[in-house]
Amino acid sequence: MTTLFDRNQLGRMVLPNRVVMAPLTRVRAAAGGLATPSMATYYAQRATAGLIVSEGVQPSVVGQSNPGTPGLHTDEQVKSWLQVTDAVHTNGGRIFAQIMHGGRVSHEETTGLRPVGPSAVPFPGEIFTPAGRRPAPVPRALETAEVPEQARSYADAARRAVDAGFDGVELHGANGYLISQFLSSAANLRTDGYGGSITNRIRFAVEAVSATAEAVGAHRTGIRLSPGAGIWGAHETDVPEMYAALLAELAPLGLAYVHLEATTGDDVLTGLRNAWPGTLIVNPAFPMGPTKSDRAAADRWLALGADLISFGRAFIANPDLVERFRQDLPIAEDNQATWYAGGDNGYITYPTYQFAG
C-alpha cells in the first residue's frame, strides 16, 4: 500500500514524502507586494513537507485580489522572494509558487485599477479592501485581443518565480479566480472563442498553462482546480465533461501535476483521476469550509489513486505536520482570528510538538 511517507517522483524532483502544504492566504506581505523575513521563517518551519505550494502570488497589478498579498511582477519582488526560497532549501525543502490572478475578485481600492474578468458580471457579496469590506465591483470585460495577454501573465510570473529560486509554479485555476471565471458558465457570458461551449470555456486555462510550460518547462508547472465548487459565484455546468476535456487538452504537455480540490462527488474525482495520466494531488477538504484534511482522509485518497495529498489548515498550527502524522501525535488547533491579522502571532509562533518530560 502507498503511504504518506513514501517517496514520489515529481517532475525532475524526488519528494521525500507525499505530504503537500497547500496554498494558504496569510496577507503578511510588505508594501509593494514584497516577501518578508517572517515569511521566510514561516515557510522554512514547514520545509519537511514533501512539497510546499506558496500562498497565491499576483502576476500583475490588476491580478491582485486581496490587500497584503505578495507579487511576482517586479524585480524588487523577485529579490524579496529569494530569502524565502533560500530558507526553504536550506532546511531541505522544495517550494512552488502559486500564481493567482484574481480577475473580478478584486477592487480598485486595492489595486488602483478596475478589475477585469471574462464578462461584466460581479460576483455576489463583498471583498476586502484596505478600507474594509466593499461590495463586489462590476469588472471590465476583457476584449478578445486582451485575453492572451492575461494568459501570458502567468508565464511572465513563472519566469520571475524561477529567478526567485522557486522550484516550480502552480497556476491557481480554482476557487472562483480568473481561470475559474473563464470555466464558469455564470461568470463567463462571452460569445467569442473564449465563451459558450466547453471547448471555448477551457481555452483560457489551456493557453495560460501552455504558455507557462513553454516559459519554464512542463516539469515545473502544475495547476490547481476545484470542479463544481461555485466559490465567489463562479458556478459551472457540465462539470464532469468540462474537466475531462480540460485534462485531455493538458495531458500532452507533460505537466508536473494536477491539484484537485474535493469540491465535487467522488465519482467525478475518481473519473478525473482515471483520465489524468500524470501526478495527481488531492486536497480532501472543501476550501473555505469548516473542515480540514486529516490522516484518514489522506489514506482514503491514496487508496483511490491520488499520488500526493495536500493539507492547508492543518499546516497553520503544525509546522511539523509530517512528523506528527508519522508518529501519530496530536494535531494542534489553529486560531482562526490570526489567519489574516498580520504580524507574527499565529503565523510563526506555533511550536513543534513538545514531548512531556
N, C-alpha and C positions, 0 to 999 in steps of 0.2 A: 504493500500500500504506500502511496505517496503521502508524505507528511510535510508539515510546515517547515521542518528543519532539514529537508533535503536540498541539495544544490540544484541550480537551474541555469541553463544557458539562456541568456537574454541578449540578442544581437551578438556582439563580439565580447560580451562580458559574461563571467560566471558569477552568479549570485550565490552567497553562502547559505541562504535560506529563502523560503518562499513568502516571507512576510514583507509587504509593501506598505510604506507610510503614505496614505492617501493625501492629496492636496487639501489644505485647511486654511481658509482665510483667517488671518490674525491681525490685519491692519496695524502693523508695527513699523512700517517703512518711514524713513525720514522725508522731509520736504524734498520735492523733486523726484519722488519715487525711488529713493536710494535705499539699498540694503544697509543694515546697521551691524555693529558688533554684537548686539543682543541676538539678532537674527542668526549670526554665525554660531553663537553658543547654542541657541535653540536647536538648530539642525544638527550640529555636531553631537549634542547629547543623544540624538536618536539615530546615530550612524550605524548601529548594529542591525537595523532593518536591512533586508536584502536589497531593497531599493527605496530611496526617498523620492517622492514627487513633490515639488515645492508648491507653495500657495500659488494662486493664479497671478500671473505677471502680465501686465498690459503690453501689447506690441506697438502701441501708438497712443498719442494723447486722447484721441477720440475713442480709443478702445478701452479706456479706464472706466470701471464700473463704480467702485466704492472709493471714498477718501482713504488715504493712508495705505494704499496698496503699492507694491513696487513695480517698476517698469524695466523693459529691455529695449529701449529705443533711443538712448543717448549713450555717448562714450562714458560719461560720468556714472551712469547706472551700471554699465558693464564693469567698470573699475570697482564699484562698490560691492558687486556680487563676488568678486574674487576672494574676499575674506570668508565668505560663506562656503564656497566650493572648496577652498583650501582647507578649511576647518573640518569639513566632512571627510575629505580624502585623507587628511592626517589621522583621523580616527578610524580609518579603514572602510569608509562608506562609499556609496555611489548615489548620485543625485541627478534627476531630470528636472528641468524647468517646465512648469505647466504654463503654456501660453494661452491667455484668456482675453478675448475681445468681448466686451460687454454688450456691444450692439445697442439695442434700445434700452437695456437695463443700465442706464447711466443718467446723468443730469448736467445741465450747463453750469450749475453752481459748483460742480466738482471739477469739470474739465475746461470750462470756458467755451465749449463748443456744443452745438445742438447734437444730441445723439443721432446715430444713423441706424437703419435697420432695413430688412428686405421690403417692408411696406410701412406706410404711415399709420401704424396701429400701435397704440401704447399698451403696455402690459397692465393688468389690473393691480391696483394697490399703490403703495408708497415706496420710496427709495431713500436711503441715507445720503445726506449731503453734508458739507462742512457746517451748514447752518441748521442741521436737524433733518427730520423726515419731511419729504416733499411728495406731492402726488406725481405719479409717473408722467413724464412729458410725452408728447407725440413726437416720435422720431421722424427724421427726414428720410424718405425712401431713397435708397441708393439708385442712381441712374445705372442703366445696364453697363455703360462703359466704365463706371466706377467700381463695379463689383470685383473684377480681377485684382484691382489694387488692394482691396481689403483682404482678398485671399492671399496675396503675396506678403501682406504684413506679417503673417505667421512665419513665413520663410525668412524674412528680414530679421525678426526677433530671434529665430532659431540660430542664425549665423552669429548674432551677438551672444546668445547663450553659450555657444561653443567657445567663443572668445573669452567668455567669463568663467570658463572652466567646468561648465555643466557637462555631464556625460551624455546627455541627450535631451529631448523635449517631448512633452505630451501636449497635443492640441486639445483644448477644452471644447469638446463637441457636445457637452451635456448641459443639463440644468437650466435651460432657457436662455443661454447666452448666444452670441451671434451665429455660430454654426448651427446650434439647435433651433434658432429662429428661422433659418432657411429651411430646415427639415419640417418645421411646423406648418400644418395647414391652417392654423389660426393666426400665426404671426406673419406668414408669407402668403400674400394675396396676389403675387405677381402674375403677369400674363406673358412674360418674356421667357427666355430659355432657363431661367432660374426659379420658375414657379409653376404650379399646376400639377403636372404629372410627377410620379415618383422619380423618374429619370431626371427631371428638371430640379426637383427639390433637393436631391442629393448632390447636384452638380457643384455647389459651392464647397461642400465638405471635401469632395474628391479633389477639386482644384487646390484647396488650401493644403491638404495632406500631400498631394503630388509635388507642389512647389517646395514644401518643406523637406520632403525626402530627397528631392533633387539638390537642395541647398546644402544639407548637412549629412545626407546619407540615410537610407531607409532604416539601417540598423540603429540609428539614433532617434528614430521617430515613432511615436505612439499616438493614440487618440483615445480620449475618454468619451463614452456615450451613455445616455440614460433613456433607453427605449420606453416610450409611453409615459414618461414622468409628468409632463404637463407643468413643470415648475415655471414660475413667472408668467403663467398663462400661455406657454408655448405648447399647446395641446397638438397631438398628432393623430392622423388617421392612417390606416393600413400599416400598423406598426410592424408586424412580422415581415410583411412583404418589403417594406421600405428598408428596414435594417438588413435584411438578407441581400437586397440589391446593393446597398452601400458596401457591405463586406465583400460582395463579389467584385465590385469595382476596385476595392483597396487590396484585395488578396494578391494580385500580381506584383505589387510594389515591394513585397518582402519586408513589411514593417517590423519593428521591434516587438510591438504588441498592440492589442486592442484591450481597453479597460472598460468593462461593463459594470454599471450600477444595477443592482437588483430592483429595478423600478417597474418591472412587469412580471408576468407569470413565469413559473419555472419552465413551462413547456416552450415558451418563446425563447427564453435564455438558453436552454439546452439545445434548441434548434439552431441558435446562432453559434453556440459552441461547435456544433457539428459542421456548420457552414464555414467556420473560420479555420484555415489551415495552420495558423501560426500561434504564437504565445497568447494566452488569454488570462487577463487579470479580472477577478470578480470582486466587487465590494458588496457584501451581503446586506448592508444596512441601507434603508431608504434615506437619501440625502435630505437634510433639513427636517428630519423626523425625530421622534423621541427615542428611537432605539439605536443601538450601536452594535457593531460586529463583535462576535465572541468566538472562542475557540471551537465550540460546537458547530457554529455556522461555517467557520472556515473549513473544518474537516468534512462537513457535508458537501461543500462546493468543490473541494479537491476530489472527492469521490465522484462527483458529477462531471468531472473533466476539466475544471479550472487548473491552470498551471501555477498561478500566484494568487494570493488573497490580500486585498488592501484593507487597512484599518485606519479610520480617521479619528473619531473622538477618543478611542482607546489610547492613542498616542499622546494626547494632550497631557494627561496626568501620569503617564507611564513611559518615561523616556527609555526605560529598559524593558519595553513590552515583550520583545523576543525572548529574553531570559525569563520573564515571568511566565510566559507560555511554556517554555522548555521545562521549568521546574514546578509548574502547576502552583504558582504563587498567587496571592490575591491581587486583583486588578483594582487600582486606586480610582476613586471617582473624581471627575474634574469639576471645577467651579464655573458654571456657565456664565456667571456675572463678569468673569475676566476674559472671556473669549475675545472681545473686541475693545477692551477697556484701555489699551495702551499700557506702556510701562512693562517692567519685568515681572511684577507679581502675577502669578497664574500663567506665566509664559516660560521663564527659565528657572522657576523656583520649585518645581515638582521634583522630589528626590527619587533616586533609585531605591529599590526595596531594601529595607533595613531589617536584618535578622536580629532577633532577640538575643541578648547576652553578649 
